[in-house]
Amino acid sequence: MTRLSIPDMSCGHCRAAIQGALAPLPGFDGISFDQEARTATVEGTIPAAMLISALDVIGFPASVID
C-alpha cells in the first residue's frame, strides 16, 4: 500500500484519469481516493517511484505520504 498526495486532483474526471494511468501497471490491486484531502491510497506492489512517474506523465504531480 502506498499513500500519495496529489494536490491537483480536484474532481471525478481527475480520479478517473489517475485510476486509468495506474490500473495497467503490474502489481496494481486497487485505489481509493480522499478527494477532500487530495490523497490516494494505492493497493498492490508497485514501487512508489513508478506510481509517481506514471502520474507525472498525465500531469498529476504526486508525492508519497509517510
Secondary structure, 3 states (H helix, E strand, C coil): CEEEECCCCCCHHHHHHHHHHHCCCCCEEEEEEECCCCEEEEEECCCHHHHHHHHHHCCCCCEECC
